[in-house]
Amino acid sequence: MPTFELTPAMMREIIMDHYSSPRHKCDPEQEGYVSLHSASVNCIDDINVYLKLDDKGIVEDARWNGVACAISTASSDILCDLLIGKNEKDALYLNEQFHKMLHEEPYDSSVLEEAMAFMNTSKQAARIHCATIGWDAMEQLLKEHRHDR
């Protein structure tokens, strides 16, 4: 399996792609979603996140909408990409690994895919909240609506 180094230019490109053309930024058009509002006191971020789980706890859909800076927009959008199709356990593990990466703790990079673009966010501590606002809300929704209780 070929490996490559994720350069700062590549990271910027991933972030700007999801910022300028978010794939999951929209309100749900049907029922069956749970949602949570999240806002930041330090940035313009004011978003709603939406999660739709099937009866077995698989993420059918994940969306977000609202006003957000480039980091929050890209991070929330990438999160939605990564969550769809995952079971609750894998979704929570993904979230845990993202937070570990941002806090410079040992983490499993194999599950993060495009979220690796935020690997240097810890160098600007004020941006950590921007990068995690959607992730924190999705984590709360996953924990509140678990099917394996």
LINTA-V79758 format. One record per helix or strand of 2 or more residues. SS is the DSSP state (2 for helix, 1 for strand). FROM is the first residue (numbers start at 1). LEN is the number of residues. If there is no record, write none. Layout:
SS/FROM/LEN + SS/FROM/LEN
//
This chain:
2/8/13 + 1/34/6 + 1/46/8 + 1/58/10 + 2/70/14 + 2/88/15 + 2/109/3 + 2/113/6 + 2/121/3 + 2/126/19
//
